[in-house]
Amino acid sequence: MDDISTDPLAPLKTCELHVHMGGCFSVDDLIELAAPYYRDIDWSIFVDAFDMAYGLRPDPSEWFARVVAGDSSGIDAIRRHFIFTEEDGPDFSRFQAKFNLLIAIIRHYIQHIPDGELEGPRRALDRHRIEGVRYVEMRSNAPDTGDPEGFVRFHRLTAQLSIDACTDGFIARYVPSLPRSAAMPAYLELRQLLDDKPDLHEGIVGVDFCNVEEGFPPRSAADVVRRIHDDNAANPAHALEILYHVGEIYFDKSLESAVRWCHEAAELGARRLGHCTALGLDPVVAAGRRGGSHVREKVSERLDQIDYDLTHHKGLEDAGVEIDTAALAVEREQLRGSSPDQLLHRPYDDHRLEQVIHRQDYALREITRIGAVIESCPSSNLRLGSVPSPELHPVHRFIQSDVDLVIGADDPGIFDSPLRREVEWVVETTHLTPQRLFERLGDPLSHRLGRLRQGAASS
């Protein structure tokens, strides 16, 4: 690792704790992968999605033909249609459309190239090594093969490649992502894989809940999380810790509920929480981003919020939140006869927005007390997470708090922003010296997964 005396930020730039395998591929990677096969690749998944998102039907084969012919304009075209920037807007359908350019290429490798399924994970790991990362925890969803065998095979191969990629100067660990809509069966399949292939425990150190957040409150993961904790207690030497994306994209609910979700994810026992912009974005700014969407939420969410407020009323009141327990109890009884999916309309005023700030303070203090770590990914939040500008980024609020915090790149390839650039961005926008930033954050290696296993080994 770089000498901290020459660069105080070296530990932050060389330890990547929030990255997704599919987001690691650079434009150069796409060109090297696709150039030999561009005539044969089925580009429809990309073209159709791009048409839906942008109203255009591009021709990737033509770009790659130009590249092969030595025309640099082909590279420019690939870059424009793949790199996701602020100009694309915080639109997940547009992000997915651009991401599908990579998916089309990887699918061709998986379906038509001998051992092609190994090329994606191998190249993603190599990309980190090239960028100077020394420790990485790489997450990935299995391709949507529609069968458990495909799920197991993908994670087995990727975990083994992570183990094989380790050298004296580079350590890779793997964190399979569980689909929120079917987390329990996916986890049980993963556990069976680890039972059948115990050597993979070296590479697989946790599980990740990611992708679409809206519609999947933390309570929906309670059963599978409970099972994970039970399995960890039964075999702590092979414990899997939990990573949980939350408070990133939350236009389906009130600001209060978005803050609550972050706290509830920590209460589930997640080791690290991805993004949590709901805890650090100014409520006035958040409420004005997308046509007043936060004034509406389902009855089920409002009931959960009432239960939360009644349970935590003492701590919330200490933080400056006004809680009328009697009125909440009456409202709860009135709502219990309503359809859970019925939408309620509760407009914001200045006082309510100020109260959200106090709720954020309370949740941050509770997450700090619990010991969960927030993973902040600046470029991702600015381009996809609806954070309007650098000066409004939640990382400023996080740094001012006492919460444990790490910086991640999330998708360094499609955002064209590797980890070192993300760390430098934090220095530039917070106006902290490198030394002061390191003193605030500490060595991110202290937040890597494996703590439960280390505790088992020392006991």
N, C-alpha and C positions, 0 to 999 in steps of 0.2 A: 504494500500500500504506500502511496505517496507520503513523503516526509511531512508531517504536520507542521514542522518549523518553516517549511517553504510555502505551504498552502494550508492554512487552517481548515479550509473547506474540503480537503482531500477525502476525509472519511465520508462526508455527505455525497460527494460526487462519485464515489466508487462502491456504494452500497445501495442497491435498488430493491426497495421493498414493495413497490406498487407498480407492477407492469403486467400487461397481458400479451401473451405470445403473439397473437395475430396482429397486434399493433406495433410490433417491433421491426417490421420489414420496411426498408428504405426504398426509394425510387430505384437506386442501383440494384437492390435485391430483386425487385420486380423485373427489371430488365434482364438480369442474368438468368432468372428462372424462366421467363416467358419467351425470350428471343429464339431459342431453338424450336419452340413448339407453337408459336403464335398462330400459325395457319390452322392448327388442329384444335386449339382450345375453344370450348363452348363458352362464349362470352355473354350468353343471354341473361344470366343472373345479374350481371353488371348492367347491361344495356337496358333491360326492363326496369330495374330499380332506378337507374339514372333518369330514365324517361318519366317515371312517376314523381321523382323528387325535383327534377330540374326542367322537365318538358323538352328534353333533348335526347336523341338516340345516337350516341357517339359510336365510332368504329375503331376499337382498340387494335384490330389487326393492321389497320393502316398506320397507326402510330409506330408499332413495333417494326413494320416493314421499313419505315423511314429510319429507325434506329439502326437496323441491320445494314441499311445502305449507307450509313455514316452521316445521316442528316440529323443534326442536333435538335431540329425543331420537333422531332418525334419525342425526344426526352422532355422538352418543354410541355408537350401535349399530355404526356403521361403524368408529369408533375401537376399540371392544372387539374386533371381529372382524378387525382389520387390524394394529394395533400389536402387536409381539411384545415381551413383557416377561419379567422374571425369573419371574413366576408361571406362565408357559407351560412352564417347565422347558427344560433343554438337549436338546430333542427336535427333530431336523431335520424329521421328518414334520409336526410342528405348525407349524414355521416355513414349510415349503413350502405347507401348507394356507392359512395366512394370506396368503402371497405370491401364491397363486393368485387372490385377489380382484383384484389388479392385472392378472394375466395375462389373466383373462377380459375385462377392459376393453380392454386393449391389443390382444388378438386381434380384438375387434370393430372397432376402428379399422383394423387392418391389412386385414381381410377385407371391410369394408363401407363405409368412409369414404374418399372420394377423397383421396389423399395422406396417408391416416391413419397410414401407417407412419412418417411424419416426426414425428408429434406426440409420441411417447414420447421419443426422443432430444432433441428441441427443448425439451421441458418439463424434462427432467432437467438440461440445461445451464442453463436459465433459473433453476432452483431454486438452483443453486450461486451464480449471480450475485446472486440475491435474498438469499442467506445471507451475502454479503460475501466469498465466495471469489474470489481474483484469479488463481489458477493451479490447474487441475485436470487430472489424468490419469484419465479415466473408462474403466472396463472394461465389457465386456458380452459375454455369450454371444449368438449368433444364435438367433432363435426356431427351434424344432425343426420346420423345414419339411420335412425329409426329402429335400431335393434341394440339390445344390451351388449352383444358381443362386440359391436363396433365401439361402443362407449368404453368397454374394458380394454380392448386392444389399443385404442388411442392413448389412454392414460398409462397403460403399461409401457408402451414404447417411449412415450415422452418422459416418463419417470426414469426409465433406464438410460435414455440419452442424457438426461440431466446428471445422473450419477457418473456416466462415462466422460462427461465434459469437464469434470473436476480435475484440476491440476494443483500444483503447489501455490500458484498465484491466482487461482480462479475457483470459486465454489458456487455451484448452482443447486438450488432446491426447487421442488415442484409443488404447486398448490392447485389441484384440480378444482374447477368451478362446478358447483352443483346448480342445475336449473331450478329456479325458485318454484316453478309450477309442479315439479316432481322431485323435490329434494330428497325425500326419504328413500324411494327406490334407487335413486342414483347413489346415495350414500351407502346403502346396503350392498350395491354392486361393487363400489369401491372398496368397502371393508372386506368383501369376499376375495377381491383381487389381492389385497394385502395379506389375507390369511393364506392364500394359495402361493403367493410370491413374497415371503417375508423379507427377502433382500431389498425389496423396493421401499421398505420403511426408511432406509437411508436417504432416499430422494424425496419421498412424499412426506411433507411435514405439517400439512394443514389442508383445510378445505375453504372454498371461497363462495360467497353468495354475491352474485353480480348481475349485470345486464339490467333489464327493465325493472325499475324499483316500484313504479306506480302500480297499485293494485295488489302489492304483496307486503302488508304490514309485518313488522317483526314478530307479532304474535303468530303469524301463519307459519313461522319457522320453529315455533317453540317445541314441537314434538321431536323433530329431527335433531335440534340442538340438544335437547334433553338426552336423546339416545347417544349422541356424540360424547357428551359429558360422562354418561354412564360407562361407555366403552373405554374412555380415557381412565376413569377411576379403576376399572377392572384390569387395565394393562397400561399403566402410566409410561412404561418404557417405549411404547408405540403410540403415544398420545398424538392426536391431530388437533391442532389449534384452529380457531375460527377467524376468518377474515370476512368482513361484512360491509358491502357498499350501502350507504344510507345517506339521506339528506342531500342528494346530488341533483336529481330532477324530480320535482314534487309539485307539479301544477294541479294535481288532482285533489288537493287538500288545503286546509288552512295553514298559515305559517306556524300556528301553535302546534298543530299535529305534526308538522315536519320536524320541529324542534323535539317534540316528544319521541318521534321514531328514533332519533339519534340516541337519546337517553335509553330507550327501551332496548336498542341493539346492544348497548354496553351492558345493560342488566342481563341480557341473555348469556353473557360470558364471552363475547367476541374479544379477541386479543387486540385487533386493530380495526378501525372504522374508516372506510374509504370515503373521502371527500368532505362530508358533513358541512357543505356550504350553508345549509339551513341554520347552522349555529353561529355563523360569522358574518353573513350578509346583512347589511342594514335593512330592517323591516320595511322602511319607506321605499327603498330601492326594490326590494324583493316584491312588494305588493304591486308595484307599477310596471312590472316587466311584461306581462302578457294579459292584457285586457281584463284585469280584475279577477283572474281565475281563482285566486286564493279565497275569495269571498264565498265560494261554493265548496261544500264537501258532503259526503254521504252521512246519513244518520248514524251508520255504524262507526264512522270515524269520530263523530261528535260524542257518541256514547263512550268510546274509548278515552276521549279527552276528558270527559267528566270524571270517569273512574280514576284516571291519572291525577287529576287535580285534587280529588278527594283523598287519594292515597298520599300524595306528596304535599298536601296543603301547608304543613308547617314549614318545610324547606322552601317552598315557593313564596310563602309570605315573608320569610326571613330575607329572601332575595328581592323583595319589593313588589311581588305579584299580589294583586288583590283577589282573594278567594272568598266568595260568599257560599259557604257550604250548604246552607239551607236552600238557597235558590238553585244550586246545582242539583241537589237531591230531588227537588220538585221537577226540574227540567228533565232529569233522567227518567222519572216515572212517566212523564208526558210522552217522551220519545220512544219508550219501549213498545208502544203499540203501533209504531210506524214501520214501514218497510225499511230494512237496513240500507237498501240502495237509493232510497229517496234522497234528493239533493236539498240541502238546507242553504239558505242565503243569509249570510251574516256579514254586513259591510264593515269596513275598517274606518276608524276615525283616529285622530292624533293620539288619544289616550290609549286606545287598544294597541296601536303600533308601539308606543312606548312600553307597554306591558310586555310585548314580545321580547324586547331587549332584556328585560329582567328574567324572562324565561330562558333566554339564551345563556345568560350569566349562570343561572341555576344549573342548567344541563351541563355546561362546561365544568362547573365545580364538581358535579356528581361524577362525570366521566373521569375527571382527574382523580377523584377519591377512589373510584372503582379500579383505576389503573389501566384503562383502555387507552390506546394510542390513536390519534387522528392522522390519517395519511392525506396530505394536501398535494394536489396535482395542478399547478398553476395554469399551464396551457390548456389542459383538458377542461378546467372549470371556465376559462375565458371563452373557449370555442364551442363547448358542448353543454356546459353546466349553467349557462345563462347568467354568468357573472359579467356585468356590463363593461367594466374597465379595470385596469390594474390597480388603481388607487382604492377601488371598492372591494378588492379581493379579500375573502375571509381570512387568508393567512395572516393579515395584519392583526386581526382580532385574536387569532390563535396565539400568535407570538406574545401578545400583551397578557394573555392568560397564563395559567400554570400548567395547562394540559400538555401531556407528552405529545410530540409532534415530529413527523418525518416528512420529507419531500420526495415525491415520486414523479415519474414521467408518464405513467399510465399507458399511453400509446405513442412512444417516441418516434416511430417510423411515420405513421400517417399524420402526426402533428409536426413532423420534421423538427423535433426538439428533444434531443437526448438529455439524460439526467443532469449532466454537468451544466447544460444551458438552463435547465429549470432552477437549479441551485443558484446560479449567477443571477437569474431574474429576481429571485427573492432578495438577494443582496441589493440589487439596484433599486428595486421598488420600495423596500423597507428602509433604505438609507442606513442600514446597519453596516458596521465594518465586518469583514469576514470573521475576525476573531470573536466579535460580539455575537454573531449569528451562531457560530459553533458553540460558544458558551451557553447560549439559550437552548439549542437543540441537543447538544451532546452527540456522542457517537451513535449513529442509527443501528449499528450492529447490536447494541444492547436491546433493541426491540425486535430482533429477528425471531422467527419461530423456533421452537425447540426448548423453551423454558420448562415446560412440564416434563419433558424427557430428562432434562438435566437434573431437575428436582428428584426424579425417580432414581437416577444414577447415584446421586449423592446421599440418598437415604439408606 
